[in-house]
Amino acid sequence: MPSDDPEAPPPTHPMIRAIAMPSDANANGDIFGGWLMAQMDLGGSNLAGRIAHGRIATVAVDAMSFIRPVKIGDEVSVYADLVSVGRTSIKVNVEAWRRARDSASERRVTKAVFTFVAIDSEGRPRPIAAGSV
């Protein structure tokens, strides 16, 4: 997912897009970090679920960096890129980018590495099928 231009979004399609709404913001109009993290979890789990071919659970978030704020009305795009696949786990690099309503430019706002575990119907870790990637 890295790019030569640090302010160019990844060349792939975003896993999800959402508009930041007033109910997602604090009194200053900045979007809550928890809302942004939830959007990133959704985007990362979308990729991890495709790889695991089934149910997954988020087990860790590493190196979470909030780079700049998101404002009410911004379009947030979440990009996910596979880092690695283990026997039961999947690591995904996730970035969130914002586009203000009155602008065409996008800016990275958050990045982190999410770890997901494939689970069975009982919630226990299960092996990821070989060749799933």
C-alpha positions in Angstrom: 0.0 0.0 0.0 2.9 2.5 0.3 3.2 5.2 -2.3 6.0 7.5 -3.4 3.8 10.5 -2.7 2.9 10.4 1.0 -0.4 12.3 0.3 -1.6 10.0 -2.5 -4.1 7.4 -1.5 -3.3 3.8 -2.2 -3.9 2.8 -5.9 -6.5 0.3 -4.9 -10.3 0.7 -4.3 -11.2 1.5 -0.7 -12.7 -1.4 1.3 -15.4 1.1 2.6 -16.4 4.7 2.4 -18.5 6.7 5.0 -19.5 10.2 5.6 -18.7 11.6 9.0 -21.9 12.8 10.6 -22.6 15.2 13.5 -23.5 12.3 15.9 -19.9 11.0 15.3 -18.3 14.2 16.5 -17.3 16.0 19.7 -18.5 19.6 20.6 -15.7 21.0 18.4 -16.8 19.2 15.3 -13.9 16.7 15.3 -14.8 13.1 14.7 -14.3 10.8 17.6 -11.2 8.5 17.3 -13.4 5.6 18.3 -15.7 6.1 15.3 -12.7 6.3 13.0 -11.2 3.2 14.6 -14.5 1.3 14.1 -14.5 2.3 10.4 -11.0 1.0 10.1 -12.0 -2.3 11.8 -14.8 -2.7 9.4 -12.6 -2.1 6.4 -9.8 -4.4 7.6 -12.2 -7.1 8.6 -13.8 -7.0 5.1 -10.4 -8.0 3.7 -9.6 -10.5 6.5 -13.1 -12.2 6.1 -12.5 -12.7 2.4 -9.2 -14.3 3.1 -10.5 -16.5 6.0 -13.6 -17.5 4.0 -15.7 -17.0 7.1 -16.1 -15.5 10.5 -13.2 -13.6 12.0 -12.5 -11.6 15.2 -10.3 -8.6 15.8 -7.7 -9.5 18.4 -5.2 -6.7 18.2 -4.5 -3.2 16.9 -0.9 -2.2 16.7 0.8 1.1 15.9 -2.4 3.2 15.7 -1.5 6.7 14.6 -4.0 9.6 14.4 -2.3 12.0 12.0 -4.9 14.7 11.5 -8.5 15.3 12.4 -11.7 14.4 10.5 -14.5 16.9 10.4 -18.2 16.6 10.1 -19.2 16.0 6.5 -15.8 14.6 5.4 -15.9 11.5 3.2 -13.7 8.8 4.9 -12.2 6.1 2.7 -10.6 3.0 4.4 -8.0 1.1 2.5 -6.7 -2.3 3.6 -3.6 -4.2 2.5 -2.6 -7.7 3.5 0.6 -7.9 5.6 0.6 -11.7 6.5 -1.4 -14.8 7.0 -0.6 -17.3 9.8 -2.2 -20.6 10.7 -5.3 -18.9 12.2 -4.4 -15.2 12.0 -4.4 -12.4 9.4 -2.5 -9.1 9.8 -3.8 -6.2 7.7 -2.4 -2.7 7.3 -5.3 -0.3 7.4 -5.3 3.4 6.4 -8.1 6.0 6.6 -8.2 9.0 4.3 -10.4 12.0 4.3 -11.8 14.2 1.6 -13.5 17.4 2.6 -16.9 18.1 1.0 -15.5 21.1 -0.9 -12.3 19.5 -2.1 -11.0 16.8 -4.4 -7.8 16.2 -2.5 -7.5 13.4 0.0 -5.3 13.4 3.2 -4.3 10.4 5.3 -5.8 10.7 8.8 -5.1 7.4 10.5 -3.1 4.2 10.1 -2.7 1.0 12.0 -2.0 -2.7 11.7 -5.0 -4.9 12.7 -4.7 -8.6 13.6 -7.8 -10.8 13.0 -8.2 -14.5 13.9 -10.4 -16.9 11.9 -13.0 -18.4 14.3 -15.5 -21.2 14.1 -19.2 -21.1 15.1 -18.2 -21.6 18.8 -15.8 -18.6 18.7 -12.7 -20.8 18.8 -9.7 -20.2 16.5 -9.8 -22.2 13.3 -7.1 -22.8 10.6 -7.2 -20.7 7.5 -7.4 -22.9 4.4 -4.2 -23.1 2.4 -4.3 -21.1 -0.8 -6.9 -18.6 0.7 -4.8 -15.6 -0.3 
